[in-house]
Amino acid sequence: MPWLFGFILVVVISVWFARERALRSAQKRVIHILETIAAGDNPQSFHIEAPLAALSPKLEAVEDEKAHLRQQRRLAEANLQIILSSMQDGVLVADSRRTVRLVNPSLRKLLELSSEVFGQPVLEVLREPDVDKMIAVALDTGQPQESELSIIRSSTEIVLAVSAAPMRDASGEKGALVLFRDVTLLTRLEHVRRDFVANVSHELRTPLAIFQGWVENLQDNPEMPREDQATAFSVLQKHSKRLNALVEDLLTLARLEARREDLERQPLQIAEFLGELVRDWTTRSGSKQVNLRLELASDVPEVSVDRLRIEQVFTNLLDNAFKYTPSGGEITLGARREGDFVQLWVKDSGPGILSADLVHIFERFYRADKARSREHGGTGLGLSIVKHIIKAHGGDVSATSQYGKGTTIHVRLPVG
């Protein structure tokens, strides 16, 4: 039966060709789905015909996992951007060729960087050879590098604490993470602290040295004449008062700066208060021929202040004014309303203050005329105390001066 054998052979060959066509079609479908997934797109369908139909759920599972990983990556990138954007410190990431791969907004603002920095050499972007050198050393040695850098930005000097740490990215390539922290304020505070300690030591040294000298003199000369003894005791009393005033001012300033001084506020009528000051200081001025006058606007409202502290403010200001105003000169005490504030001022006709000194007069121990200040017995803390008291009341204090013609101290206090 050759015909039967031929028929079976034809059927087998037909089935084989049909299966082969189905397999090639299924393979093309699988390849198309994989290419779509690889391109980052979502296949419209995961349906695959036999004989590869079992791959459909597996390819769909691959796409689901890929979508999950994409979502995780987006969340990680979003979290990274949130972290970098919220950081106060500047962040820069450089690759092994010392080119910029990432900068955060704080660094852009801090160093005034343009938006086109990616892929550019760090040296060209920052124009700071020291930072580029730190990155190079960190990459070569694998050790973190730290330094302090002073730079000029917008005509202002800023101090940065810079650290460069070696790192590797996901592919294993070397890189460096550089952090920039603005320590300008901390540096200034440290300078202020050192200056304060030095100034206190200097202010204490002079009266203590005088004390020691006169006490030794009294000890070495027990038979000292009464007249010389009186002179010695007078000097000792003078400098003991100076020491006491200095210690009192230091304690007052410490309490004000630590905000441990509770203000006992009460309504204060400015016109009445200034009138009392004029009356008291006219009497207190004694033989010094200085005219103290009052300039008072009609609409000056009352303020809520700690009266004792405000009296301390104007005692310091008027004391300075009388010290530096020559006989025959004039001091003006005034007040007027300016919006939600009361503007008060003490104006003298003294020698005035140079503009280079004027910006510093509210600093502790700063004296525009050091010789005359000590001659008048000042501690160098009066105006600093004034500034802190007025700030504690929500106001501010400033000064204007014309050298050779006098100085005006302006005090602003909020109404109410």
C-alpha positions in Angstrom: 0.0 0.0 0.0 2.4 2.6 -1.2 -0.4 5.2 -1.5 -1.2 5.0 2.2 2.4 5.5 3.1 2.6 8.5 0.8 -0.6 9.9 2.4 0.8 9.6 5.9 4.0 11.3 4.8 2.1 14.2 3.3 0.1 14.6 6.5 3.2 14.5 8.7 5.0 17.0 6.5 1.9 19.3 6.5 1.6 19.1 10.3 5.3 19.8 10.7 5.1 22.9 8.4 2.0 24.1 10.2 3.7 23.7 13.6 6.9 25.4 12.2 4.9 28.4 11.0 3.1 28.6 14.3 6.4 28.4 16.2 8.0 31.1 14.0 4.9 33.3 14.4 5.1 32.8 18.2 8.8 33.5 18.2 8.3 36.8 16.3 5.6 37.7 18.8 7.9 37.0 21.7 10.7 39.0 20.1 8.3 41.9 19.5 7.1 41.9 23.1 10.7 41.8 24.4 11.8 44.6 22.1 8.9 46.7 23.2 9.8 46.1 26.9 13.5 46.8 26.2 12.5 50.1 24.6 10.8 51.2 27.8 7.3 50.9 26.3 4.3 48.8 27.4 3.1 46.1 25.0 -0.5 46.4 24.1 -1.0 42.7 24.7 1.0 39.8 26.1 -1.0 37.1 24.2 1.2 34.5 22.5 -0.1 31.6 20.5 0.9 28.0 20.9 3.4 26.4 21.2 4.9 29.3 23.2 1.6 30.4 25.0 3.2 29.5 28.4 5.5 32.4 28.0 2.7 35.0 28.1 2.2 35.1 31.9 6.0 35.1 32.4 6.6 38.0 30.1 3.7 39.9 31.7 5.4 39.2 35.1 8.7 40.6 33.7 6.8 43.8 32.6 5.2 44.1 36.0 8.5 43.7 37.8 10.0 46.3 35.4 7.2 48.7 36.1 7.8 48.1 39.8 11.5 48.8 39.5 10.7 52.0 37.4 8.4 53.2 40.1 11.0 52.5 42.8 13.6 54.3 40.8 11.4 57.3 40.3 10.7 57.4 44.0 14.4 57.1 44.8 15.2 59.9 42.4 12.4 62.1 43.8 13.6 61.4 47.4 17.1 62.2 46.4 16.0 65.5 44.8 14.0 66.4 47.9 16.9 65.7 50.1 19.4 67.6 48.0 17.0 70.5 47.5 16.3 70.8 51.3 19.9 70.6 52.3 21.4 73.9 53.5 24.9 72.6 52.7 26.1 72.7 49.1 26.7 69.3 47.4 28.8 68.5 44.3 29.5 65.1 42.8 32.5 64.7 40.5 33.6 61.7 38.4 37.0 60.2 38.0 37.9 62.9 35.5 37.0 65.6 38.0 34.0 66.7 35.9 30.7 67.7 37.5 28.0 65.1 37.6 25.6 66.7 40.1 25.1 69.9 42.1 22.3 70.8 44.4 20.3 74.1 44.5 22.1 75.3 47.7 25.5 75.1 46.0 24.1 76.9 42.9 22.9 79.7 45.1 26.0 79.8 47.4 28.5 80.0 44.6 26.3 81.7 42.1 26.7 78.9 39.5 25.0 78.8 36.1 22.6 76.1 35.1 25.0 74.6 32.5 27.6 72.9 34.7 27.0 69.2 34.1 30.0 67.5 32.4 32.2 70.5 32.8 35.5 70.4 34.7 35.2 71.3 38.4 38.0 73.9 38.1 36.1 75.7 35.3 32.8 75.6 37.2 34.1 76.7 40.6 37.3 78.5 39.6 38.8 77.4 43.0 42.0 75.5 42.5 42.1 74.4 46.1 38.8 72.5 45.7 40.0 70.8 42.5 43.2 69.8 44.3 41.2 68.3 47.2 39.1 66.2 44.8 42.3 65.0 43.0 43.9 64.0 46.3 40.8 62.2 47.5 40.6 60.2 44.2 44.3 59.3 44.3 44.6 58.4 48.0 41.1 57.2 48.7 41.1 59.4 51.9 38.7 62.2 52.8 40.0 65.7 52.5 39.0 68.7 54.6 39.8 72.4 54.3 38.5 75.9 55.0 38.1 78.3 52.1 37.5 82.0 51.9 35.9 83.3 48.7 34.3 86.5 47.5 30.8 86.3 46.2 28.6 89.4 45.5 31.4 91.6 47.0 31.1 89.7 50.3 33.6 87.4 51.8 32.2 84.1 52.9 34.0 81.2 54.7 33.3 77.7 53.6 34.2 74.4 55.3 34.8 72.0 52.4 35.1 68.2 52.6 35.8 65.9 49.7 35.1 62.1 50.2 36.0 59.4 47.7 33.1 57.2 46.4 32.1 54.8 43.7 29.0 54.8 41.5 26.8 51.8 40.7 29.2 50.8 37.8 32.2 50.9 40.1 33.7 54.1 38.6 35.6 56.3 41.1 34.2 59.7 42.0 34.1 62.2 44.8 31.3 63.7 47.0 32.1 67.3 48.0 30.2 69.1 50.7 30.3 72.9 51.2 29.2 74.3 54.5 28.8 78.1 55.0 30.6 78.8 58.4 30.9 82.6 57.9 28.7 83.3 60.9 30.4 80.8 63.1 33.8 82.2 62.1 32.7 85.8 62.9 31.2 84.7 66.2 34.5 83.0 67.1 36.4 86.2 66.2 33.9 88.1 68.4 34.4 85.7 71.2 38.2 86.0 71.0 38.0 89.8 70.8 35.6 89.9 73.7 38.0 87.8 75.9 40.9 89.9 74.9 39.0 93.2 75.5 37.8 92.1 78.9 41.3 91.0 79.9 42.6 94.4 78.7 39.9 96.4 80.5 40.5 94.5 83.8 44.3 94.6 83.5 44.7 98.4 83.8 42.7 99.0 87.0 44.1 95.8 88.6 47.7 96.9 87.8 47.0 100.3 89.3 45.5 98.6 92.4 48.5 96.4 92.8 50.9 99.3 92.4 49.3 101.5 95.0 48.7 98.6 97.5 52.4 97.7 97.2 53.3 101.3 97.7 51.2 101.5 100.8 52.7 98.3 102.1 56.3 99.4 101.5 55.7 102.8 103.1 53.7 102.3 106.3 54.7 105.8 107.5 53.4 107.4 104.3 52.2 111.0 105.0 48.4 111.4 105.4 48.3 113.6 102.2 49.9 110.8 100.1 47.7 108.2 101.7 44.6 110.2 100.8 45.8 110.4 97.2 46.4 106.6 97.2 42.9 105.9 98.6 41.3 108.3 96.1 43.0 106.5 93.2 42.0 103.1 94.6 38.4 104.2 95.1 38.2 105.6 91.5 39.4 102.3 90.0 37.3 100.2 92.3 34.3 102.1 91.0 35.5 101.5 87.5 35.9 97.8 88.1 32.4 97.6 89.7 30.9 99.4 86.8 32.6 97.1 84.3 31.4 94.0 86.2 27.9 95.3 86.4 27.8 96.1 82.7 29.2 92.7 81.8 26.5 91.0 83.9 23.8 93.1 82.4 25.0 92.4 78.9 25.3 88.6 79.6 21.7 88.5 80.9 20.4 90.5 77.9 22.2 88.3 75.4 21.0 85.1 77.1 17.5 86.6 77.1 17.2 85.8 80.8 16.1 89.3 81.5 12.3 89.4 81.8 10.8 92.7 80.7 8.2 94.2 83.1 6.2 96.1 80.5 3.9 98.9 81.4 2.4 101.8 79.5 4.7 104.8 79.2 3.8 108.3 78.1 6.7 109.4 76.0 6.1 113.2 76.5 6.0 112.8 80.3 9.0 110.5 80.3 11.2 112.8 78.2 10.1 115.8 80.2 11.4 114.2 83.4 14.7 113.3 81.7 15.2 116.9 80.6 14.5 118.2 84.1 16.7 115.6 85.8 19.7 116.0 83.5 19.5 119.8 83.5 20.0 119.6 87.2 22.6 116.8 87.0 24.7 118.7 84.4 26.0 121.0 87.1 28.5 123.6 86.1 28.9 122.3 82.6 27.2 124.9 80.4 25.3 122.7 78.0 21.8 123.5 76.7 19.5 120.5 76.9 16.3 121.0 74.9 13.3 118.9 74.0 11.8 118.4 70.5 8.4 116.7 70.9 5.8 116.2 68.2 2.1 116.5 69.2 1.1 113.0 68.1 3.6 110.9 70.0 1.6 107.8 71.4 2.4 105.8 74.5 4.5 102.7 74.3 4.5 99.5 76.4 8.0 99.1 77.8 10.1 98.1 80.8 10.5 101.6 82.2 13.7 100.8 84.2 15.4 99.4 81.1 14.4 102.3 78.9 15.6 104.7 81.6 18.9 102.8 81.5 19.0 103.3 77.7 18.6 107.1 77.9 20.9 107.3 80.9 23.6 105.8 78.8 22.8 108.0 75.8 22.6 111.2 77.7 25.7 110.4 79.7 27.7 110.0 76.5 26.2 113.1 75.1 27.2 115.2 78.1 30.7 113.7 78.2 31.4 114.6 74.6 29.5 117.9 74.2 31.8 120.9 75.0 30.7 123.8 77.2 28.3 126.1 75.3 27.1 123.2 73.2 23.6 121.8 72.8 21.9 118.4 73.3 18.5 117.7 71.9 16.2 115.0 73.1 13.3 114.3 70.7 10.4 112.1 69.7 7.9 111.7 66.9 5.6 109.0 65.5 6.6 107.1 62.3 3.9 104.6 61.4 3.7 101.8 63.9 6.9 103.0 65.7 7.9 105.9 67.9 11.2 107.5 66.8 13.3 108.9 69.6 16.7 110.6 69.4 19.5 112.1 71.4 21.5 114.6 69.4 24.7 116.3 70.6 27.0 119.0 69.2 30.2 117.1 70.2 33.2 116.2 68.0 31.3 113.6 66.0 32.4 110.2 64.8 34.3 109.2 61.7 32.2 107.1 59.3 34.8 104.2 59.6 34.0 104.1 63.3 30.3 104.8 63.2 29.4 101.3 62.0 31.1 99.7 65.0 30.0 101.9 67.9 27.3 99.4 69.1 29.9 96.6 69.4 31.2 95.6 72.8 34.2 97.6 74.0 34.5 99.5 70.7 35.6 103.1 71.3 35.8 105.6 68.5 38.2 107.7 70.6 39.8 105.3 73.0 41.9 107.9 74.9 38.9 110.2 75.6 36.6 107.3 76.4 38.9 106.0 79.2 39.5 109.6 80.3 35.7 109.9 80.9 35.5 106.6 82.7 33.4 104.6 80.2 33.4 100.8 80.2 32.9 100.5 76.4 29.7 98.5 76.9 27.1 101.2 77.2 25.9 101.3 73.6 26.0 97.5 73.3 23.7 97.4 76.3 21.4 100.0 74.6 21.2 97.9 71.5 20.3 94.7 73.3 17.6 96.5 75.5 16.0 98.1 72.4 16.1 94.8 70.5 14.4 93.0 73.4 11.6 95.5 73.1 11.2 94.7 69.4 12.8 98.0 68.3 16.1 99.0 66.8 18.8 101.6 67.3 21.1 103.4 64.8 23.5 106.3 64.7 24.3 109.2 62.3 27.1 111.6 62.7 29.0 114.4 60.9 32.6 114.6 62.0 33.3 117.8 63.9 29.6 118.7 64.2 28.0 116.1 66.4 26.3 112.7 66.7 22.6 111.5 66.8 21.5 108.2 68.2 18.1 107.1 66.9 15.9 104.7 68.9 12.7 103.1 67.4 10.2 101.5 69.7 6.9 99.8 68.5 3.7 101.5 69.4 1.3 99.8 71.9 
